[in-house]
Amino acid sequence: GLASVAVPGHTVAAIQRETARVFILNGYQQSDPLTFEKPGTGWDTAAYGGWSAGGVWIKVRVYIASPKTGDCSLSCNAYMVTDRNEPGMEQEQKLSHSRRSECKKILDQIKARLDSQPETGAQ
């Protein structure tokens, strides 16, 4: 993924809850349990949106890996989305490094919040 962190000692459900909280605190809307979106900036629209009337949206998909040892890790990929929610028109462009620092910052916030909670045991 674009960014990742280890989050050992927590259930997948606890990780999902904290992930949603932190993304929402960072201005994202939750579109499914591990997908978050927010409107892009004017610069994002200029760079990725072309003439799209609706501007562009930033979509982040989060992945939880739960190896047999029970130590989970979080990773994510980010996309620029044009023509969001337009059937047959919506397009996603995977981002490589332009959103890495923002994604890493959010994943670090999730890890810090989980680390401040008692360990719940892996699931």
Backbone as JSON, one array per atom type, in Angstrom:
{
  "sequence": "GLASVAVPGHTVAAIQRETARVFILNGYQQSDPLTFEKPGTGWDTAAYGGWSAGGVWIKVRVYIASPKTGDCSLSCNAYMVTDRNEPGMEQEQKLSHSRRSECKKILDQIKARLDSQPETGAQ",
  "N": [[0.81, -1.2, 0.0], [0.17, 2.36, -0.03], [0.86, 3.53, 2.38], [1.64, 2.24, 5.65], [1.06, 0.72, 8.9], [1.88, -1.1, 11.88], [-0.38, -2.68, 14.07], [-0.53, -4.28, 16.59], [-2.19, -6.58, 18.86], [-4.91, -5.87, 18.97], [-8.38, -6.26, 18.2], [-9.87, -6.94, 15.01], [-12.32, -5.67, 14.73], [-12.11, -3.56, 16.63], [-10.04, -2.13, 15.48], [-11.23, -1.37, 13.06], [-13.29, 0.32, 14.03], [-11.8, 2.42, 15.25], [-10.37, 3.3, 13.07], [-12.4, 4.36, 11.42], [-13.27, 6.48, 13.1], [-10.97, 8.15, 13.18], [-10.5, 8.81, 10.48], [-12.88, 10.23, 9.93], [-12.56, 12.36, 11.74], [-10.54, 13.62, 10.37], [-11.79, 14.83, 8.27], [-12.97, 13.2, 6.36], [-15.57, 11.3, 4.71], [-17.33, 8.37, 5.46], [-17.69, 5.75, 3.25], [-17.95, 3.03, 3.02], [-17.24, 0.26, 5.26], [-14.34, 0.33, 5.23], [-13.58, 2.33, 3.48], [-13.01, 5.66, 2.59], [-13.88, 9.03, 1.84], [-13.34, 12.35, 0.56], [-13.91, 15.72, -0.56], [-11.71, 16.93, -3.08], [-9.12, 19.44, -3.28], [-9.03, 22.7, -4.87], [-6.66, 22.72, -6.29], [-6.28, 19.98, -6.63], [-8.41, 19.42, -8.33], [-7.67, 20.93, -10.56], [-5.34, 19.6, -11.29], [-6.13, 16.9, -11.63], [-8.79, 16.76, -12.42], [-9.55, 17.89, -14.84], [-12.04, 19.05, -16.89], [-14.13, 18.37, -15.27], [-17.23, 18.88, -13.85], [-18.03, 18.39, -11.26], [-15.81, 18.54, -9.69], [-12.98, 16.93, -8.11], [-12.67, 14.01, -6.06], [-11.1, 12.66, -3.18], [-10.3, 9.42, -2.51], [-9.8, 6.96, -0.09], [-8.77, 3.75, 0.47], [-8.7, 1.39, 2.97], [-6.85, -1.28, 4.32], [-6.86, -4.17, 6.31], [-4.59, -6.33, 7.56], [-4.38, -9.47, 8.91], [-2.36, -11.5, 10.17], [-1.55, -14.98, 10.96], [-0.39, -14.9, 13.46], [-1.83, -13.07, 14.82], [-1.17, -10.44, 15.01], [-2.08, -7.48, 13.78], [-1.96, -5.38, 10.84], [-2.26, -2.18, 9.31], [-2.92, -0.81, 6.15], [-3.03, 1.39, 3.31], [-4.44, 2.69, 0.25], [-4.6, 5.43, -1.99], [-6.78, 7.38, -4.06], [-7.65, 9.5, -6.8], [-10.76, 10.67, -7.68], [-12.87, 11.17, -10.36], [-15.91, 12.53, -11.7], [-17.6, 11.52, -9.7], [-19.93, 9.22, -8.4], [-21.35, 9.11, -10.75], [-22.97, 7.09, -12.86], [-21.28, 4.87, -14.98], [-19.46, 6.82, -15.66], [-17.72, 7.53, -13.59], [-14.35, 7.66, -12.58], [-11.37, 6.32, -11.3], [-8.14, 7.24, -10.23], [-5.25, 5.86, -9.28], [-3.09, 6.97, -6.75], [0.37, 7.59, -6.32], [2.69, 8.78, -4.76], [1.82, 11.28, -3.97], [-0.1, 11.57, -1.95], [0.94, 10.22, 0.14], [2.13, 11.18, 2.58], [-0.07, 12.33, 3.94], [-1.73, 10.07, 4.22], [-0.06, 8.4, 5.76], [0.17, 9.96, 8.08], [-2.47, 9.85, 9.05], [-2.79, 7.08, 9.46], [-0.84, 6.76, 11.44], [-2.06, 8.26, 13.48], [-4.27, 6.64, 14.01], [-2.96, 4.34, 14.96], [-1.71, 5.45, 17.27], [-3.96, 6.13, 18.83], [-5.08, 3.59, 19.2], [-2.95, 2.38, 20.56], [-3.07, 3.73, 22.95], [-5.14, 2.59, 24.21], [-6.29, -0.21, 26.2], [-4.88, -3.4, 25.47], [-6.7, -5.7, 23.49], [-6.53, -8.21, 22.61], [-5.96, -10.25, 19.82], [-8.0, -11.04, 16.96]],
  "CA": [[0.0, 0.0, 0.0], [0.79, 3.67, -0.04], [1.41, 3.72, 3.72], [1.2, 1.16, 6.53], [1.5, 0.7, 10.29], [1.54, -2.31, 12.63], [-1.29, -2.41, 15.2], [-0.69, -5.56, 17.26], [-2.91, -6.65, 20.12], [-6.26, -5.33, 18.89], [-9.27, -7.01, 17.32], [-10.18, -6.29, 13.73], [-13.46, -4.77, 14.98], [-11.61, -2.37, 17.31], [-9.25, -1.39, 14.49], [-12.19, -0.75, 12.14], [-13.96, 1.44, 14.73], [-10.86, 3.53, 15.42], [-10.05, 3.79, 11.73], [-13.51, 5.23, 11.02], [-13.24, 7.7, 13.92], [-9.86, 9.02, 12.82], [-10.73, 9.37, 9.14], [-13.94, 11.24, 10.05], [-11.94, 13.53, 12.37], [-9.68, 14.25, 9.36], [-12.61, 15.43, 7.23], [-13.45, 12.22, 5.38], [-16.86, 10.65, 4.87], [-17.19, 6.92, 5.35], [-18.6, 5.24, 2.22], [-18.17, 1.66, 3.46], [-16.44, 0.11, 6.49], [-12.92, 0.66, 5.12], [-13.37, 3.28, 2.39], [-13.29, 7.01, 3.06], [-13.8, 10.0, 0.75], [-13.55, 13.77, 0.83], [-13.69, 16.54, -1.76], [-10.35, 17.39, -3.31], [-8.93, 20.89, -3.3], [-9.0, 23.3, -6.2], [-5.44, 22.25, -6.96], [-6.53, 18.6, -7.04], [-9.3, 19.46, -9.5], [-6.88, 21.42, -11.69], [-4.36, 18.59, -11.67], [-6.69, 15.59, -11.96], [-10.19, 16.79, -12.8], [-9.84, 18.4, -16.17], [-13.23, 19.89, -16.94], [-15.19, 17.73, -14.48], [-18.03, 19.89, -13.17], [-18.16, 18.06, -9.85], [-14.52, 18.52, -9.01], [-12.47, 15.59, -7.83], [-12.75, 13.52, -4.69], [-10.01, 11.8, -2.75], [-10.82, 8.18, -1.92], [-8.77, 6.15, 0.55], [-9.19, 2.4, 0.84], [-7.86, 0.88, 4.04], [-6.78, -2.74, 4.37], [-6.39, -4.72, 7.57], [-3.99, -7.65, 7.41], [-4.38, -10.15, 10.2], [-1.64, -12.77, 10.01], [-1.88, -16.04, 11.92], [0.12, -14.55, 14.79], [-2.8, -12.18, 15.46], [-0.7, -9.06, 14.98], [-2.65, -6.84, 12.6], [-1.36, -4.18, 10.29], [-3.13, -1.36, 8.48], [-2.3, -0.15, 5.01], [-4.06, 2.08, 2.52], [-4.15, 3.25, -1.06], [-5.39, 6.64, -2.24], [-7.2, 7.55, -5.44], [-8.4, 10.69, -7.2], [-11.97, 10.21, -8.34], [-13.6, 12.17, -11.15], [-17.3, 12.16, -12.0], [-18.03, 10.69, -8.58], [-21.32, 8.77, -8.34], [-21.98, 9.19, -12.08], [-22.9, 5.74, -13.44], [-20.57, 4.74, -16.24], [-18.52, 7.92, -15.88], [-16.77, 7.65, -12.49], [-13.03, 7.11, -12.83], [-10.4, 6.41, -10.2], [-6.73, 7.22, -10.61], [-4.46, 5.52, -8.1], [-2.01, 7.91, -6.48], [1.56, 6.91, -5.83], [3.34, 9.41, -3.61], [1.32, 12.62, -3.65], [-0.91, 11.53, -0.73], [1.58, 9.32, 1.1], [2.33, 11.79, 3.91], [-1.37, 12.46, 4.59], [-2.17, 8.73, 4.61], [0.8, 7.94, 6.86], [-0.21, 10.73, 9.26], [-3.74, 9.33, 9.55], [-2.54, 5.74, 10.01], [-0.12, 6.96, 12.71], [-3.05, 8.69, 14.46], [-5.04, 5.44, 14.38], [-2.08, 3.53, 15.81], [-1.54, 6.11, 18.57], [-5.21, 5.99, 19.59], [-5.18, 2.19, 19.62], [-1.9, 2.12, 21.55], [-3.45, 4.34, 24.23], [-6.22, 1.76, 24.77], [-5.78, -1.51, 26.63], [-4.88, -4.44, 24.42], [-7.92, -6.48, 23.54], [-6.29, -9.54, 22.05], [-6.26, -10.29, 18.38], [-9.12, -11.88, 16.54]],
  "C": [[0.85, 1.26, 0.0], [1.48, 3.97, 1.29], [0.91, 2.56, 4.58], [1.75, 1.36, 7.94], [1.12, -0.65, 10.89], [0.67, -1.91, 13.82], [-1.56, -3.73, 15.94], [-1.56, -5.45, 18.51], [-4.32, -6.1, 20.12], [-7.1, -6.17, 17.93], [-9.48, -6.23, 16.03], [-11.33, -5.3, 13.93], [-13.01, -3.48, 15.66], [-10.81, -1.5, 16.34], [-10.18, -0.69, 13.51], [-12.87, 0.45, 12.78], [-13.03, 2.64, 14.83], [-10.48, 4.13, 14.08], [-11.14, 4.75, 11.25], [-13.48, 6.54, 11.79], [-12.17, 8.67, 13.43], [-10.05, 9.61, 11.42], [-11.81, 10.45, 9.18], [-13.4, 12.5, 10.71], [-11.04, 14.29, 11.4], [-10.47, 14.73, 8.15], [-13.12, 14.49, 6.16], [-14.86, 11.76, 5.73], [-16.63, 9.16, 4.7], [-18.19, 6.4, 4.31], [-18.83, 3.74, 2.35], [-17.21, 1.42, 4.62], [-14.97, 0.51, 6.39], [-12.6, 1.54, 3.92], [-13.85, 4.65, 2.83], [-13.05, 7.98, 1.91], [-13.95, 11.42, 1.27], [-13.32, 14.54, -0.46], [-12.22, 16.94, -1.86], [-10.31, 18.91, -3.29], [-9.05, 21.41, -4.73], [-7.78, 22.86, -6.99], [-5.61, 20.82, -7.44], [-7.38, 18.57, -8.3], [-8.52, 19.93, -10.73], [-5.93, 20.34, -12.2], [-4.99, 17.3, -12.21], [-8.09, 15.64, -12.57], [-10.5, 17.25, -14.19], [-11.04, 19.34, -16.11], [-14.39, 19.3, -16.16], [-15.93, 18.77, -13.65], [-18.1, 19.64, -11.67], [-16.87, 18.11, -9.07], [-14.05, 17.09, -8.83], [-12.64, 15.28, -6.35], [-11.53, 12.67, -4.42], [-10.67, 10.59, -2.07], [-9.64, 7.42, -1.33], [-9.4, 4.81, 0.93], [-8.18, 1.86, 1.84], [-7.96, -0.65, 4.05], [-6.24, -3.16, 5.72], [-5.86, -6.12, 7.29], [-3.9, -8.26, 8.8], [-3.69, -11.5, 10.04], [-1.98, -13.75, 11.13], [-1.4, -15.73, 13.32], [-0.86, -13.64, 15.54], [-2.37, -10.73, 15.48], [-1.15, -8.41, 13.67], [-1.77, -5.71, 12.11], [-2.39, -3.49, 9.41], [-2.32, -0.81, 7.32], [-3.41, 0.53, 4.22], [-3.51, 2.46, 1.16], [-5.07, 4.43, -1.27], [-5.63, 6.79, -3.73], [-7.8, 8.94, -5.62], [-9.57, 10.18, -8.01], [-12.61, 11.38, -9.08], [-14.97, 11.62, -11.48], [-17.86, 11.2, -10.96], [-19.54, 10.46, -8.62], [-22.08, 8.96, -9.66], [-21.86, 7.82, -12.74], [-22.23, 5.75, -14.82], [-19.52, 5.81, -16.5], [-17.43, 7.99, -14.81], [-15.46, 6.95, -12.84], [-12.15, 7.33, -11.62], [-9.0, 6.38, -10.78], [-5.93, 7.0, -9.34], [-3.3, 6.5, -7.96], [-0.81, 7.16, -5.94], [2.12, 7.61, -4.6], [2.7, 10.72, -3.17], [0.48, 12.65, -2.38], [-0.27, 10.67, 0.36], [1.68, 9.94, 2.49], [1.0, 11.95, 4.64], [-1.87, 11.09, 5.07], [-1.37, 8.21, 5.79], [0.44, 8.66, 8.15], [-1.5, 10.17, 9.88], [-3.55, 7.93, 10.14], [-1.78, 5.83, 11.33], [-1.07, 7.42, 13.81], [-3.88, 7.5, 14.93], [-4.22, 4.58, 15.32], [-1.92, 4.14, 17.2], [-2.79, 5.97, 19.43], [-5.4, 4.56, 20.05], [-4.16, 1.86, 20.71], [-2.25, 2.7, 22.92], [-4.58, 3.57, 24.91], [-5.62, 0.46, 25.26], [-5.83, -2.51, 25.48], [-6.09, -5.33, 24.6], [-7.72, -7.91, 23.04], [-6.7, -9.58, 20.6], [-7.39, -11.24, 18.09], [-8.74, -12.62, 15.29]]
}
